[in-house]
Amino acid sequence: MALSLRRNAAWALLGQVVFAACHWGGFIILGRLGGPEVLGRYVLALAVVTPIMMFGRLQMRELQVADAAQRHPFEDYLAVRLAGTGCAGGSSWRSPFSVTPGQRPWRSFWWHWRGGSRI
């Protein structure tokens, strides 16, 4: 049985609110455990990588939903989305390393959290 438009919109809104709350909670936890420097690095890396990943998704979810005539099977959309996300992920892999030259950003949080010295 299909849900009404109002119910679908309510579920979509609830999903977006939960997603935003989880991100907000992650920022709070990272800020408390890692400090402002680690949080700043994370936000900078997120700002660099997010547009690349958004471009890599190619809006396949929206295109698949708008394909009411079902001219293309779901597997086609999935394959294109996986390929685009893989290419975007591969190209953005180097981005966090370029914003923190000469350092290992994946270790900075753990060293700081354990009370170690700066890298």
N, C-alpha and C positions, 0 to 999 in steps of 0.2 A: 504494500500500500504506500503510495507516494505521499510525502509530507506537503503541506501547503506552503505557499511562498512566504507567508509570515513566519511559520515555524522554521523553515530553512534559513531565513534571515536572522532569526533569533539564535539559532545554533551557530551560524557563522560569526555573529557578534560575540557570543560567548567564547568561541574559540580564539578570536583575536584578543579579547580581554585577558584570558588565561595565558596566552602567549606573551603579551606585554607584561603581565604580572610576574611571570617566570624570569623574563629578562631583567626586570627591575630587581627582583630578589637576587639574581646572580650578580648584578652590579653591587648590591649592598654587601653580599657575602665576600666578594672579591675585594671590595674596598676595606672591609673590616679585617680580613685575614692578610691581605697583601700590602695594604697601605696605598697612599695616593699615587706613588710612582708606578706601581704595578697596574693600578686601575687606569692610569693615563696611557700606559703602553697598550693595554688591552683595547681601550676605546679607540686609540689611533689605528691599531691593526684592524679593528672592526670597521672603521671608517674607510680604510683602504680596500679591504676585501669585499665588503657588502655590495658595492656597485658592480664589481666583476662577477660575483655570483648571481646577482639579479639579471645581468645581461646573459649569463650562461643558461639560465632557466628557460629563456626564450618564450616565456608566458605560455608554456605548453598546457598548464592546467586550464587557463582561460580559453585557449583554443579548443581543447577537448570538450569543454562544457558548451561552447558555442556551436559545436559541430552537431546540430540537431538532426541533420540528414544522415549522420554517421557515414560520411564518405570515406573516412579513414578509420581503421580499427584501433583499439586501445594500444595494441602492441607497437604501432608506429609512433604514437605520441610518447610512449614510454621509452622507446629506443632513442628518439631525438632528444628527449629531456635528459636521459642518462648520459648520452654523448656530450651534450652541451654542458651539463654540470661537471662531467669529468674534465673537459677541456678548460672550463673556468677554474676548477679546483687546481688543475695542474699549473695554470698560469698564475694563480694567486698564491701558490705555495711559497714562492720566493718573496712575496710582498712583505710579510712581517720581518724578514731578515733584512730587507732594504731600509726599513724605517728605524732599525736599531743597528747601525753599522758596528761591526766588530764585537757584537755581543750575541749571546744565545738566549733569545727571549723565552723559549720554552723552559729554561732552567731558572730564570730570574725569580719567578713566583715561588718555586719550591725552596730555593736558597733563602729567600727572604722569610718565608714562613717557618722554616726550620731554625732561623736565627743565625744563618751563615753570613759570611761576609759578602760584599758586593762582587759581582762577576766583572 
